């Protein structure tokens, strides 16, 4: 476990989950980022890796839900992904480099690097770290996969890093966040825990030790109340927003 203090900005903001998205404004789009900035919110976004190793601001492993196209996200080069339309709008998937240029240090960013058991996530970590090396704004990386914060601890330690945790969402990493071995290897500066699992004693113990505890996804007044009571910062959308 890391002994260094997390930056103050981490818990001073509320974060728009995948940007401030809604009707006509797709998740993880430039328009969603602009909406969050205008509302004075930090931004949480997701990273998939293109076939030519560019980090893309895109959530899913496949294209269907977000673009209506068949296929696997990682099978397309960045230029081909940028030609697609998001949810029938004029918005398109963009490179993380483009996203960073738009945010331009105006609000903090939480960058979730997508992974799965057996996935070579190190290439994604390296490409993200290369971009963040010259970015001057408040930014943190995080993942359900403890290999991600572990990679950053070893190779890019100046970047704030977190471990995302769930026991309620099936993604191959359920419960991993509660294992001492994962915490020791990942050396996270913060945890970001599923709001449905905030009542677990491990979450309370982490926070009691003075470590930052974020929570996702806050989507209702009820989960907002839970998050405000048991966590230090919220990642929210829809009816969960203030």
C-alpha positions as CSV (number, residue, x, y, z in Angstrom):
1,X,0.0,0.0,0.0
2,X,1.3,3.5,-0.9
3,X,2.1,5.7,2.1
4,X,2.1,9.0,0.1
5,X,-0.8,11.4,0.5
6,X,-3.3,11.6,-2.4
7,X,-3.6,15.1,-4.0
8,X,-6.2,17.4,-2.4
9,X,-8.0,17.9,-5.7
10,X,-9.0,14.3,-5.8
11,X,-11.8,14.6,-3.2
12,X,-12.6,18.3,-3.8
13,X,-14.7,17.6,-6.9
14,X,-17.7,15.6,-8.0
15,X,-17.1,13.7,-11.3
16,X,-19.4,13.4,-14.2
17,X,-19.6,9.6,-15.1
18,X,-18.4,9.3,-18.7
19,X,-18.8,13.1,-18.9
20,X,-22.1,14.9,-18.6
21,X,-24.1,12.8,-21.0
22,X,-27.8,12.5,-21.7
23,X,-30.3,12.9,-24.5
24,X,-28.4,13.9,-27.6
25,X,-25.1,13.9,-25.8
26,X,-23.3,10.5,-25.9
27,X,-21.2,9.2,-23.1
28,X,-17.4,9.7,-23.3
29,X,-17.9,12.3,-26.1
30,X,-16.3,15.7,-26.5
31,X,-19.8,17.2,-26.0
32,X,-20.1,15.3,-22.7
33,X,-16.8,16.7,-21.6
34,X,-17.8,20.2,-22.5
35,X,-21.0,19.8,-20.5
36,X,-19.1,18.7,-17.4
37,X,-16.7,21.6,-17.7
38,X,-19.6,24.1,-18.1
39,X,-21.2,22.6,-14.9
40,X,-18.0,22.8,-12.9
41,X,-17.5,19.1,-12.6
42,X,-14.6,16.8,-12.9
43,X,-14.8,14.1,-15.6
44,X,-14.5,10.4,-15.4
45,X,-13.8,8.7,-18.8
46,X,-12.9,5.3,-20.1
47,X,-10.0,4.0,-22.3
48,X,-10.0,1.2,-24.8
49,X,-6.9,0.6,-27.1
50,X,-7.2,0.7,-30.8
51,X,-5.6,-1.8,-33.2
52,X,-2.7,0.6,-33.7
53,X,-2.2,1.2,-29.9
54,X,-3.9,4.6,-29.5
55,X,-5.8,5.1,-26.2
56,X,-9.4,5.9,-27.3
57,X,-12.0,7.5,-25.1
58,X,-14.6,4.7,-25.4
59,X,-16.2,2.3,-22.9
60,X,-17.1,-1.0,-24.5
61,X,-15.1,-3.9,-25.9
62,X,-17.4,-4.0,-28.9
63,X,-19.0,-1.3,-31.0
64,X,-22.6,-2.2,-31.2
65,X,-24.2,-0.4,-28.2
66,X,-22.4,2.9,-28.8
67,X,-22.2,3.1,-32.5
68,X,-24.6,0.6,-34.0
69,X,-21.8,-1.0,-35.9
70,X,-20.7,-4.7,-35.5
71,X,-17.2,-5.6,-34.5
72,X,-14.7,-5.4,-31.7
73,X,-13.3,-2.0,-30.7
74,X,-9.7,-3.2,-30.6
75,X,-9.8,-4.5,-34.2
76,X,-10.0,-1.0,-35.7
77,X,-7.3,1.5,-36.0
78,X,-7.8,4.9,-34.4
79,X,-8.6,6.6,-37.7
80,X,-11.3,4.1,-38.4
81,X,-12.8,4.5,-34.9
82,X,-12.8,8.3,-35.4
83,X,-15.0,7.9,-38.5
84,X,-17.8,6.2,-36.5
85,X,-20.8,8.1,-35.1
86,X,-21.8,7.8,-31.5
87,X,-25.5,6.9,-30.9
88,X,-26.7,8.6,-34.1
89,X,-25.3,12.0,-33.2
90,X,-22.5,14.1,-34.8
91,X,-20.2,13.0,-32.0
92,X,-17.4,10.5,-32.7
93,X,-15.0,8.4,-30.7
94,X,-11.8,10.3,-30.1
95,X,-8.2,9.7,-29.1
96,X,-7.3,10.5,-25.5
97,X,-4.9,13.0,-27.0
98,X,-7.9,14.9,-28.5
99,X,-9.8,14.6,-25.2
100,X,-6.9,16.1,-23.2
101,X,-6.6,19.0,-25.7
102,X,-10.3,19.9,-25.1
103,X,-10.2,19.5,-21.3
104,X,-7.0,21.5,-21.3
105,X,-6.5,21.3,-17.5
106,X,-9.8,23.1,-16.8
107,X,-11.2,20.3,-14.5
108,X,-9.7,17.1,-13.0
109,X,-9.8,13.9,-15.0
110,X,-10.3,10.3,-13.7
111,X,-9.1,8.0,-16.5
112,X,-10.4,4.4,-16.2
113,X,-8.3,2.0,-18.2
114,X,-10.4,-1.0,-19.3
115,X,-9.0,-4.4,-18.8
116,X,-10.1,-8.0,-18.5
117,X,-8.4,-11.2,-17.2
118,X,-5.7,-12.2,-19.6
119,X,-5.6,-8.9,-21.5
120,X,-2.2,-7.3,-22.2
121,X,-3.2,-4.0,-20.4
122,X,0.5,-2.9,-20.1
123,X,0.5,-1.5,-23.6
124,X,-2.5,0.6,-22.8
125,X,-0.9,1.9,-19.6
126,X,2.3,2.8,-21.5
127,X,0.4,4.7,-24.2
128,X,-1.7,6.6,-21.6
129,X,1.4,7.4,-19.5
130,X,3.2,8.8,-22.5
131,X,0.4,11.2,-23.1
132,X,0.1,12.2,-19.5
133,X,3.8,12.9,-19.2
134,X,3.3,16.3,-20.8
135,X,-0.2,17.0,-19.4
136,X,-0.1,19.6,-16.7
137,X,-3.7,19.3,-15.3
138,X,-5.1,17.3,-12.4
139,X,-5.4,13.7,-13.6
140,X,-5.5,10.2,-12.1
141,X,-5.7,6.7,-13.7
142,X,-7.6,3.8,-12.3
143,X,-8.8,0.4,-13.2
144,X,-10.6,-2.7,-11.9
145,X,-7.5,-4.6,-12.9
146,X,-4.8,-4.2,-10.1
147,X,-2.2,-4.6,-12.8
148,X,-2.9,-1.1,-13.9
149,X,-2.1,0.8,-10.7
150,X,0.8,-1.6,-10.2
151,X,2.2,-0.7,-13.7
152,X,1.9,3.0,-12.9
153,X,3.5,2.6,-9.4
154,X,6.5,0.9,-11.1
155,X,6.8,3.0,-14.3
156,X,5.1,6.3,-13.9
157,X,4.8,6.9,-10.1
158,X,4.2,10.6,-10.3
159,X,0.7,9.9,-11.8
160,X,-2.0,9.5,-9.2
161,X,-3.4,5.9,-9.4
162,X,-6.5,4.1,-8.1
163,X,-8.1,0.7,-7.9
164,X,-11.7,0.4,-8.9
165,X,-13.7,-2.2,-6.9
166,X,-17.0,-4.1,-7.1
167,X,-18.7,-7.1,-5.7
168,X,-21.9,-6.5,-7.6
169,X,-20.9,-6.1,-11.2
170,X,-19.6,-9.1,-13.1
171,X,-16.4,-8.1,-15.0
172,X,-13.9,-10.7,-14.0
173,X,-12.5,-8.6,-11.1
174,X,-15.3,-8.9,-8.6
175,X,-14.0,-8.8,-5.0
176,X,-10.4,-8.3,-6.1
177,X,-10.2,-4.9,-4.4
178,X,-10.8,-6.5,-1.0
179,X,-7.8,-8.8,-1.1
180,X,-4.6,-7.6,0.7
181,X,-2.5,-9.1,-2.1
182,X,-4.1,-6.8,-4.7
183,X,-3.8,-3.7,-2.5
184,X,-0.1,-4.5,-1.7
185,X,0.7,-5.0,-5.4
186,X,-1.3,-2.1,-6.8
187,X,-0.2,0.5,-4.2
188,X,-3.2,2.6,-5.0
189,X,-3.5,6.2,-3.9
190,X,-7.3,5.8,-3.7
191,X,-10.1,3.3,-4.1
192,X,-13.2,3.9,-6.2
193,X,-15.9,1.5,-5.0
194,X,-19.2,0.4,-6.4
195,X,-21.8,2.4,-4.4
196,X,-23.7,-0.9,-3.8
197,X,-20.6,-2.2,-1.9
198,X,-19.8,0.8,0.2
199,X,-21.2,-0.9,3.3
200,X,-18.5,-3.5,3.2
201,X,-16.1,-3.3,6.2
202,X,-13.1,-3.1,3.9
203,X,-14.3,0.2,2.4
204,X,-14.8,1.7,5.9
205,X,-11.4,0.4,7.0
206,X,-9.7,2.0,4.0
207,X,-11.3,5.3,4.7
208,X,-10.7,5.1,8.4
209,X,-6.9,4.9,7.7
210,X,-7.2,8.3,6.0
211,X,-7.1,7.1,2.4
212,X,-9.5,8.6,-0.2
213,X,-12.6,6.6,-1.1
214,X,-14.5,7.5,-4.2
215,X,-17.7,5.8,-5.3
216,X,-19.6,5.1,-8.5
217,X,-22.0,5.1,-10.2
218,X,-24.3,7.4,-8.3
219,X,-27.5,7.4,-10.3
220,X,-30.3,8.3,-7.9
221,X,-31.0,10.4,-4.8
222,X,-30.8,7.2,-2.7
223,X,-27.3,6.3,-4.0
224,X,-26.3,9.9,-3.7
225,X,-27.2,9.9,0.0
226,X,-25.2,6.7,0.5
227,X,-22.2,8.1,-1.3
228,X,-22.2,11.3,0.7
229,X,-22.4,9.4,3.9
230,X,-19.8,6.7,3.2
231,X,-17.3,8.1,0.6
232,X,-15.2,11.2,-0.1
233,X,-16.1,12.0,-3.7
234,X,-18.9,10.9,-6.1
235,X,-18.8,9.7,-9.7
236,X,-22.4,10.5,-10.8
237,X,-24.8,10.7,-13.7
238,X,-28.5,11.4,-14.3
239,X,-30.7,11.6,-11.3
240,X,-27.7,11.1,-9.1
241,X,-26.3,14.5,-9.9
242,X,-26.6,17.4,-7.4
